[in-house]
Amino acid sequence: MVIIFHSKPSILAAAAIVGPLEKRSVFHSYFDKVLTDERANKNTNEQGHVLLISEACKVILEKSNLNNLDIDYFLGGDLINQMTPTNFAARELAISFIGLFSACATSVSSVIIAALLTELGASEFAIAGASSQHNAVERQFRYPVAYGAQKPATAQWTVTGAGFVLIGKHHEQFPAIEAATIGKVIDYGATDPLHMGGAMAPAAFETIQAHLKKRGQKIQDYDVIMTGDLGKIGLKIVKAMFAQSGTSKEDLARFRDAGAEFYGEDTAFQAGASGAGCSASVYYSYLLEQFKSGRYKKALLVATGALLSPLSFQQGETIPCTAHAIELGMG
């Protein structure tokens, strides 16, 4: 389903707060704050996760010279048990709250809902985004961190980070959300939670194709098409799928992936980065800066999410995935 935003809601401010290891990211200079402690000097990983979210929202309020009473809605989600970190952050922010779960695609699905509320005239200002905390996610979805198990080359490193944006009515000096595609759930029968790029790549392919077809656009209409956290292997799979459908090498060069690039060529991170905070922290820092500098005029951001849980994995289920996209334009 493709949505056209005729009023073109704008991204008026943004913030990205990350953990200490994320200082090794190639995008680190674009982040608003890099914490010195993974838990943010809190007692638990989850409490540190809450601080990531609340700090990112506070930075947005400071940048925009607003306070929490000026914000109509707070929309967000994470990967931990019923999204408790985001729920607890919402408790602190005291803003009307809509919790969302699209796994790692929440960085975009939350923005789509915020843009819809703005388009309808139901919101003047809304904060939307997503987050993840490495130790909390790894403990829940893979192995206990202290277990020290080796991971295969297909595995990705969950980012400790939070990325959020302030969405309001159209302002020509800021990137506008011109359209969005809400993806379907795609399941190619993948079962390996340590190969998420391969599981999510088909969903990204389907959503990008659907968006281009409905919008009557071509890949070269965009300065960049950036997926969220497919990692190095997932990005190769998406490019291969487009190559098989006749896409040229020149067009394939416009495809990028936040997870594949996040830690550069550091092999300690296997196939790259992942987590809801991966795409959120890159999209809502580095990517928006490219619009501000004039390098980009049009971009398609595609966040992918693996809709599994520890329970579904234990029951032998496959990994259904989805991908949501937003089309940003300037001028």
ChimeraX attribute file (.defattr): number of C-alpha atoms within 10 A of each C-alpha:
attribute: neighborCount
match mode: 1-to-1
recipient: residues
	/A:1	12
	/A:2	19
	/A:3	16
	/A:4	15
	/A:5	19
	/A:6	11
	/A:7	17
	/A:8	23
	/A:9	27
	/A:10	25
	/A:11	26
	/A:12	20
	/A:13	22
	/A:14	27
	/A:15	28
	/A:16	32
	/A:17	30
	/A:18	31
	/A:19	23
	/A:20	16
	/A:21	17
	/A:22	21
	/A:23	17
	/A:24	12
	/A:25	18
	/A:26	13
	/A:27	19
	/A:28	22
	/A:29	12
	/A:30	19
	/A:31	22
	/A:32	17
	/A:33	20
	/A:34	20
	/A:35	18
	/A:36	13
	/A:37	12
	/A:38	22
	/A:39	24
	/A:40	20
	/A:41	13
	/A:42	14
	/A:43	9
	/A:44	13
	/A:45	19
	/A:46	22
	/A:47	19
	/A:48	21
	/A:49	32
	/A:50	25
	/A:51	23
	/A:52	31
	/A:53	32
	/A:54	21
	/A:55	18
	/A:56	24
	/A:57	30
	/A:58	16
	/A:59	19
	/A:60	22
	/A:61	20
	/A:62	11
	/A:63	14
	/A:64	13
	/A:65	9
	/A:66	13
	/A:67	13
	/A:68	16
	/A:69	11
	/A:70	13
	/A:71	21
	/A:72	18
	/A:73	23
	/A:74	26
	/A:75	25
	/A:76	31
	/A:77	31
	/A:78	32
	/A:79	27
	/A:80	20
	/A:81	11
	/A:82	13
	/A:83	15
	/A:84	18
	/A:85	27
	/A:86	31
	/A:87	18
	/A:88	17
	/A:89	22
	/A:90	22
	/A:91	13
	/A:92	12
	/A:93	19
	/A:94	13
	/A:95	19
	/A:96	15
	/A:97	18
	/A:98	17
	/A:99	17
	/A:100	21
	/A:101	19
	/A:102	25
	/A:103	27
	/A:104	32
	/A:105	34
	/A:106	31
	/A:107	41
	/A:108	31
	/A:109	32
	/A:110	27
	/A:111	27
	/A:112	23
	/A:113	17
	/A:114	31
	/A:115	31
	/A:116	20
	/A:117	20
	/A:118	24
	/A:119	20
	/A:120	11
	/A:121	12
	/A:122	12
	/A:123	18
	/A:124	17
	/A:125	22
	/A:126	25
	/A:127	27
	/A:128	29
	/A:129	35
	/A:130	35
	/A:131	35
	/A:132	34
	/A:133	30
	/A:134	22
	/A:135	21
	/A:136	23
	/A:137	24
	/A:138	15
	/A:139	14
	/A:140	15
	/A:141	17
	/A:142	13
	/A:143	15
	/A:144	14
	/A:145	14
	/A:146	8
	/A:147	8
	/A:148	8
	/A:149	10
	/A:150	8
	/A:151	13
	/A:152	11
	/A:153	15
	/A:154	20
	/A:155	22
	/A:156	28
	/A:157	23
	/A:158	23
	/A:159	30
	/A:160	31
	/A:161	33
	/A:162	35
	/A:163	32
	/A:164	32
	/A:165	28
	/A:166	24
	/A:167	27
	/A:168	25
	/A:169	19
	/A:170	19
	/A:171	15
	/A:172	13
	/A:173	13
	/A:174	19
	/A:175	26
	/A:176	27
	/A:177	26
	/A:178	20
	/A:179	22
	/A:180	28
	/A:181	25
	/A:182	19
	/A:183	25
	/A:184	16
	/A:185	17
	/A:186	21
	/A:187	18
	/A:188	15
	/A:189	11
	/A:190	16
	/A:191	17
	/A:192	14
	/A:193	21
	/A:194	17
	/A:195	20
	/A:196	26
	/A:197	31
	/A:198	23
	/A:199	29
	/A:200	30
	/A:201	29
	/A:202	23
	/A:203	28
	/A:204	29
	/A:205	18
	/A:206	18
	/A:207	26
	/A:208	23
	/A:209	16
	/A:210	17
	/A:211	25
	/A:212	16
	/A:213	12
	/A:214	12
	/A:215	15
	/A:216	8
	/A:217	12
	/A:218	12
	/A:219	20
	/A:220	13
	/A:221	14
	/A:222	19
	/A:223	15
	/A:224	22
	/A:225	23
	/A:226	22
	/A:227	31
	/A:228	35
	/A:229	38
	/A:230	33
	/A:231	30
	/A:232	23
	/A:233	21
	/A:234	27
	/A:235	26
	/A:236	18
	/A:237	19
	/A:238	24
	/A:239	20
	/A:240	14
	/A:241	16
	/A:242	18
	/A:243	14
	/A:244	10
	/A:245	9
	/A:246	9
	/A:247	14
	/A:248	12
	/A:249	11
	/A:250	10
	/A:251	18
	/A:252	18
	/A:253	13
	/A:254	15
	/A:255	19
	/A:256	20
	/A:257	26
	/A:258	29
	/A:259	30
	/A:260	27
	/A:261	20
	/A:262	27
	/A:263	25
	/A:264	15
	/A:265	14
	/A:266	13
	/A:267	10
	/A:268	11
	/A:269	19
	/A:270	20
	/A:271	28
	/A:272	31
	/A:273	29
	/A:274	29
	/A:275	32
	/A:276	33
	/A:277	37
	/A:278	30
	/A:279	38
	/A:280	32
	/A:281	35
	/A:282	26
	/A:283	27
	/A:284	23
	/A:285	25
	/A:286	18
	/A:287	21
	/A:288	20
	/A:289	15
	/A:290	13
	/A:291	19
	/A:292	15
	/A:293	9
	/A:294	9
	/A:295	11
	/A:296	19
	/A:297	18
	/A:298	20
	/A:299	24
	/A:300	25
	/A:301	27
	/A:302	30
	/A:303	35
	/A:304	37
	/A:305	32
	/A:306	24
	/A:307	21
	/A:308	17
	/A:309	18
	/A:310	11
	/A:311	10
	/A:312	12
	/A:313	15
	/A:314	8
	/A:315	9
	/A:316	9
	/A:317	14
	/A:318	18
	/A:319	24
	/A:320	20
	/A:321	28
	/A:322	27
	/A:323	34
	/A:324	32
	/A:325	30
	/A:326	25
	/A:327	21
	/A:328	25
	/A:329	21
	/A:330	19
	/A:331	10
